[in-house]
Amino acid sequence: MLYVTTRNNRDAFTAQRVLTENRGPEGGLFLPFREPCFSEEELDALLSLPFDQCVAQMLNLFFRKDLTGWDVAFAGGKSPVRLAELGQRIWVAEAWHNPRWCYDSLVSSLTLRLRGENREPGNWVRIAVNIAVLFGVFGQLRQRGIANADICVAAGDFSLPISAWYARRWGAPIGNIICCCNENNNLWDLLCHGQLRTDTVSIPTALPEADVALPVDLERLIYGCGGALEVERYLDACRRGGVYCPNDAVLTKLRKGLHVSVVSSQRMDTTIPSVYRTHGYMLSPGEALAYAGLLDYRARTGQIGHAVIFGEKSPQLDCERISRTLGISPEELKEIRK
């Protein structure tokens, strides 16, 4: 597969270069020169595979490797992503079942298999791994008879939302994408009001991964909806510290199947004990943000179909905060987790 960038769609780059470099020469983000196109039969076959084989096939498509399901299992362990059903047609994709109890560990391990060297995942490499994992997750749901479930994720740097956007565009059975922001809610202003201030500063909260004022991977979405010229308009606003206002046609594309919920840190903290009392399930803070955002989306739209919350960290990595919200000691929490 060849690649171009969000700022230059004329010069092509090899998969090997994309594996070793984070951005193109002009600073643009890499993306496929020609997007994958699956026939109905090919898509059915892909989504019918076990999780690890599905992930391997998608990564081979992006990077011309010869990964197998064994390679993915070796990198991520047995069942690195597990589906937990909460009720009310809500599932949690626990993408943290590995020795470090976080999704970043799975991304790093798969990157090592792709590169053959232990380096920080490049921008497109992370997106590609996300897309492959999402195909695997929604393939497993499809095998359970659930198609076109919505996905709810913390917005953060926008890497997961744009990965879901690509995966859906290429045939993964994903419904709406709900991006959940905390007090750093620039994305809400863009999609709801049609304008984005580029000079804002992030507000520190107890969930640092969501404390992003200007998401890096938003540039990919703008390219996907308006092309390189629209990206240049966006970058010009960023250089001036001005307000980016997409035209009506681009804004309509940006909004298609993409929704934003804003959840305060206080609401996130009350969601954890509420879900534990109701469902007997312990959410991490990031999962609580996504869960509360999903409920807001449902209340706003009346949509109550199946939905997936993508969990990136095990609750045990936030023991002190979770124990505080539950009103118990960290030691008691560890006993409960057993």
C-alpha positions as CSV (number, residue, x, y, z in Angstrom):
1,M,0.0,0.0,0.0
2,L,1.2,3.5,-0.9
3,Y,0.6,6.6,1.2
4,V,0.1,10.3,0.8
5,T,-0.3,13.0,3.5
6,T,-3.0,15.3,4.6
7,R,-0.9,18.3,3.2
8,N,0.4,16.7,0.0
9,N,-1.7,14.2,-2.0
10,R,0.6,14.3,-5.0
11,D,3.8,12.5,-3.7
12,A,3.5,8.9,-2.6
13,F,5.4,7.2,0.2
14,T,6.0,3.5,0.8
15,A,4.7,1.5,3.7
16,Q,8.2,1.1,5.0
17,R,8.7,4.9,5.2
18,V,5.4,5.2,7.0
19,L,6.5,2.6,9.6
20,T,9.7,4.6,10.4
21,E,8.5,8.2,10.1
22,N,5.8,10.0,12.0
23,R,5.0,12.7,9.4
24,G,5.6,13.6,5.8
25,P,8.3,16.1,4.8
26,E,5.8,19.0,4.9
27,G,4.5,17.9,8.3
28,G,1.3,16.2,7.0
29,L,-0.2,13.0,8.5
30,F,0.1,9.8,6.5
31,L,-3.0,8.2,5.0
32,P,-3.6,5.6,2.3
33,F,-3.2,6.8,-1.3
34,R,-6.0,4.4,-2.3
35,E,-8.4,3.4,0.4
36,P,-9.1,-0.3,0.9
37,C,-12.1,-1.6,-1.0
38,F,-13.6,-5.0,0.1
39,S,-16.2,-6.9,-1.8
40,E,-19.1,-8.1,0.2
41,E,-17.7,-11.7,0.1
42,E,-14.2,-10.4,1.3
43,L,-15.8,-8.4,4.1
44,D,-17.9,-11.3,5.3
45,A,-14.8,-13.6,5.3
46,L,-12.7,-11.0,7.2
47,L,-15.4,-10.3,9.9
48,S,-15.9,-14.1,10.3
49,L,-12.3,-14.6,11.4
50,P,-11.2,-15.0,15.0
51,F,-10.0,-11.7,16.5
52,D,-6.3,-12.3,16.2
53,Q,-6.5,-13.4,12.6
54,C,-8.7,-10.5,11.6
55,V,-6.2,-8.0,13.2
56,A,-3.3,-9.7,11.4
57,Q,-5.0,-9.6,8.0
58,M,-5.8,-5.9,8.4
59,L,-2.2,-5.0,9.4
60,N,-0.8,-7.0,6.5
61,L,-3.0,-5.0,4.2
62,F,-1.6,-1.7,5.5
63,F,2.1,-2.7,5.6
64,R,2.6,-5.8,3.3
65,K,3.7,-7.9,6.2
66,D,3.1,-11.7,6.7
67,L,1.7,-11.5,10.2
68,T,-0.4,-14.4,11.4
69,G,-2.9,-14.8,14.2
70,W,-0.1,-16.3,16.2
71,D,1.9,-13.1,15.8
72,V,-1.0,-11.1,17.2
73,A,-1.6,-13.6,20.0
74,F,2.2,-13.5,20.9
75,A,2.1,-9.7,20.9
76,G,-1.1,-9.2,22.9
77,G,-1.5,-12.4,24.8
78,K,-4.5,-14.7,24.9
79,S,-7.7,-12.6,24.3
80,P,-6.2,-9.2,24.7
81,V,-9.5,-7.5,24.0
82,R,-12.6,-8.9,25.7
83,L,-16.2,-8.0,25.4
84,A,-18.2,-7.4,28.6
85,E,-22.0,-6.9,28.5
86,L,-23.4,-4.4,30.9
87,G,-27.1,-4.6,30.0
88,Q,-29.2,-1.9,28.2
89,R,-27.4,-3.1,25.0
90,I,-24.1,-1.7,26.2
91,W,-20.8,-3.6,25.8
92,V,-17.4,-2.7,27.0
93,A,-14.5,-3.7,24.8
94,E,-11.8,-4.2,27.4
95,A,-8.7,-3.6,25.3
96,W,-6.3,-3.8,28.3
97,H,-5.9,-7.6,29.0
98,N,-2.1,-7.7,29.0
99,P,0.6,-7.5,31.6
100,R,0.6,-3.7,31.8
101,W,-3.2,-3.5,31.9
102,C,-3.5,-0.8,29.2
103,Y,-4.3,-0.7,25.5
104,D,-1.0,1.2,24.8
105,S,0.9,-1.9,25.7
106,L,-1.0,-3.9,22.9
107,V,-0.3,-1.1,20.4
108,S,3.4,-1.0,21.3
109,S,3.7,-4.8,21.1
110,L,2.0,-4.9,17.7
111,T,4.2,-2.1,16.5
112,L,7.3,-4.0,17.5
113,R,6.1,-7.0,15.4
114,L,5.6,-4.7,12.4
115,R,8.9,-2.7,12.7
116,G,11.1,-5.3,14.3
117,E,12.4,-2.7,16.7
118,N,11.1,-1.2,19.9
119,R,10.2,2.4,19.1
120,E,7.3,4.7,20.0
121,P,4.4,4.0,17.5
122,G,4.2,6.6,14.7
123,N,1.0,8.4,14.1
124,W,-0.3,6.3,11.2
125,V,1.0,3.0,12.8
126,R,-1.2,3.7,15.8
127,I,-4.2,4.5,13.6
128,A,-3.6,1.3,11.6
129,V,-3.4,-0.8,14.8
130,N,-6.6,0.9,16.1
131,I,-8.4,0.2,12.8
132,A,-7.3,-3.5,12.8
133,V,-8.4,-3.9,16.4
134,L,-11.8,-2.3,15.7
135,F,-12.4,-4.6,12.8
136,G,-11.6,-7.5,15.2
137,V,-13.9,-6.2,17.9
138,F,-16.9,-5.5,15.6
139,G,-16.3,-8.8,13.8
140,Q,-16.7,-10.6,17.1
141,L,-19.9,-8.6,17.8
142,R,-21.2,-9.5,14.3
143,Q,-20.6,-13.2,15.0
144,R,-22.9,-12.7,18.0
145,G,-25.6,-11.3,15.8
146,I,-24.9,-7.7,16.5
147,A,-24.3,-5.4,13.6
148,N,-23.9,-1.6,13.3
149,A,-23.4,-1.0,17.0
150,D,-22.5,2.5,17.9
151,I,-19.0,3.1,19.4
152,C,-18.4,5.5,22.2
153,V,-14.8,6.7,23.0
154,A,-13.0,9.4,24.8
155,A,-12.1,12.1,22.3
156,G,-8.6,12.9,23.5
157,D,-6.1,13.3,20.6
158,F,-8.9,12.1,18.3
159,S,-6.9,8.9,17.3
160,L,-9.7,6.5,18.3
161,P,-12.6,8.5,16.8
162,I,-10.8,8.9,13.4
163,S,-9.8,5.2,13.5
164,A,-13.5,4.3,14.0
165,W,-14.4,6.7,11.2
166,Y,-11.9,5.0,8.8
167,A,-13.0,1.5,9.8
168,R,-16.7,2.3,9.2
169,R,-15.9,3.9,5.9
170,W,-14.0,0.7,4.8
171,G,-16.8,-1.7,5.8
172,A,-16.6,-2.4,9.5
173,P,-20.2,-2.8,10.9
174,I,-20.0,0.4,13.0
175,G,-23.0,2.7,13.5
176,N,-22.6,6.2,15.0
177,I,-19.4,7.4,16.6
178,I,-19.8,9.2,19.9
179,C,-16.8,11.3,20.9
180,C,-16.8,12.1,24.6
181,C,-15.0,15.3,25.9
182,N,-14.5,16.5,29.4
183,E,-14.0,20.2,30.2
184,N,-11.8,20.4,27.1
185,N,-14.7,20.5,24.6
186,N,-13.4,22.2,21.5
187,L,-14.7,19.4,19.4
188,W,-18.3,20.2,20.6
189,D,-17.9,23.7,19.4
190,L,-16.8,22.5,15.9
191,L,-19.5,20.0,15.3
192,C,-22.4,21.8,17.1
193,H,-21.6,25.5,16.3
194,G,-19.4,25.1,13.2
195,Q,-16.4,26.9,14.6
196,L,-13.2,25.9,16.3
197,R,-10.9,28.2,18.3
198,T,-7.3,27.3,17.6
199,D,-5.8,29.4,20.4
200,T,-7.4,27.6,23.4
201,V,-5.3,26.0,26.1
202,S,-6.2,22.7,27.6
203,I,-7.7,22.6,31.1
204,P,-5.9,20.1,33.4
205,T,-8.3,17.5,34.8
206,A,-8.0,14.1,36.6
207,L,-8.1,12.4,33.1
208,P,-5.0,13.7,31.4
209,E,-5.5,11.6,28.2
210,A,-8.7,13.6,27.5
211,D,-7.1,17.0,28.2
212,V,-6.5,18.0,24.6
213,A,-7.4,21.4,23.3
214,L,-6.6,20.9,19.6
215,P,-6.6,17.2,18.7
216,V,-3.8,16.2,16.4
217,D,-5.8,13.7,14.4
218,L,-8.6,16.1,13.7
219,E,-6.5,17.1,10.7
220,R,-7.3,13.6,9.2
221,L,-11.0,14.1,9.5
222,I,-10.8,17.6,7.9
223,Y,-8.9,16.1,5.0
224,G,-11.4,13.2,4.6
225,C,-14.3,15.7,4.5
226,G,-12.7,18.6,2.5
227,G,-9.4,17.5,1.0
228,A,-5.9,19.2,1.1
229,L,-7.3,22.7,0.4
230,E,-9.6,22.5,3.5
231,V,-6.6,21.3,5.6
232,E,-4.7,24.4,4.4
233,R,-7.6,26.6,5.6
234,Y,-7.5,24.9,8.9
235,L,-3.7,25.2,9.2
236,D,-3.9,28.8,8.3
237,A,-6.3,29.4,11.2
238,C,-4.0,27.5,13.5
239,R,-1.0,29.6,12.4
240,R,-2.9,32.8,13.1
241,G,-4.5,31.6,16.3
242,G,-7.8,32.3,14.7
243,V,-11.1,30.5,14.4
244,Y,-11.6,27.7,11.9
245,C,-15.0,27.7,10.3
246,P,-15.7,25.0,7.7
247,N,-18.2,25.8,5.0
248,D,-21.6,24.2,5.1
249,A,-20.7,21.3,2.7
250,V,-17.7,20.3,4.8
251,L,-19.5,20.8,8.1
252,T,-22.3,18.5,6.9
253,K,-19.7,15.8,6.1
254,L,-18.0,16.3,9.4
255,R,-21.2,15.7,11.3
256,K,-22.3,12.6,9.4
257,G,-22.5,9.8,11.9
258,L,-20.2,11.7,14.3
259,H,-21.6,13.0,17.6
260,V,-20.1,14.7,20.6
261,S,-21.0,14.6,24.3
262,V,-19.5,16.7,27.0
263,V,-19.1,15.2,30.5
264,S,-17.8,17.0,33.5
265,S,-15.2,15.4,35.8
266,Q,-17.7,15.5,38.6
267,R,-20.2,13.6,36.5
268,M,-17.5,11.1,35.6
269,D,-16.9,10.4,39.3
270,T,-20.6,9.8,40.0
271,T,-20.9,7.5,37.1
272,I,-18.5,4.9,38.5
273,P,-20.4,4.1,41.7
274,S,-23.7,4.3,39.8
275,V,-22.7,1.7,37.3
276,Y,-21.2,-0.5,40.0
277,R,-24.4,-0.5,42.0
278,T,-26.6,-1.0,39.0
279,H,-24.6,-3.6,37.0
280,G,-21.9,-4.8,39.4
281,Y,-19.3,-3.6,36.9
282,M,-16.4,-1.4,37.7
283,L,-15.5,1.3,35.1
284,S,-12.2,3.0,34.8
285,P,-12.4,6.9,34.6
286,G,-12.0,6.9,30.8
287,E,-14.8,4.2,30.5
288,A,-17.0,6.3,32.8
289,L,-16.5,9.3,30.6
290,A,-17.6,7.3,27.6
291,Y,-20.5,5.7,29.4
292,A,-21.9,9.0,30.6
293,G,-21.5,10.4,27.2
294,L,-23.4,7.5,25.7
295,L,-26.3,8.1,28.0
296,D,-26.4,11.7,27.1
297,Y,-26.3,10.8,23.4
298,R,-29.2,8.4,23.9
299,A,-31.2,11.0,25.8
300,R,-30.6,13.6,23.1
301,T,-31.4,11.4,20.1
302,G,-33.7,8.7,21.4
303,Q,-31.4,6.1,19.9
304,I,-31.1,3.0,22.1
305,G,-29.4,0.5,19.8
306,H,-26.4,-1.6,20.7
307,A,-23.3,0.4,21.7
308,V,-19.7,-0.4,22.5
309,I,-17.5,1.5,24.9
310,F,-13.8,1.2,24.1
311,G,-11.9,0.7,27.3
312,E,-8.2,1.6,27.2
313,K,-7.1,1.1,30.8
314,S,-7.9,-1.4,33.5
315,P,-9.7,0.1,36.6
316,Q,-6.8,-1.2,38.7
317,L,-4.5,1.4,37.3
318,D,-6.8,4.1,38.9
319,C,-7.3,2.4,42.2
320,E,-7.1,5.4,44.4
321,R,-9.5,7.5,42.4
322,I,-12.1,4.7,42.0
323,S,-11.9,3.7,45.6
324,R,-12.6,7.4,46.5
325,T,-15.7,7.5,44.3
326,L,-16.9,4.2,45.8
327,G,-16.2,5.4,49.4
328,I,-13.9,2.4,50.2
329,S,-10.2,2.0,50.8
330,P,-7.8,0.9,48.0
331,E,-7.2,-2.3,49.9
332,E,-11.0,-3.1,49.9
333,L,-11.1,-2.3,46.2
334,K,-8.3,-4.8,45.4
335,E,-10.3,-7.4,47.3
336,I,-13.4,-6.7,45.2
337,R,-11.3,-6.8,42.0
338,K,-10.2,-10.3,42.9
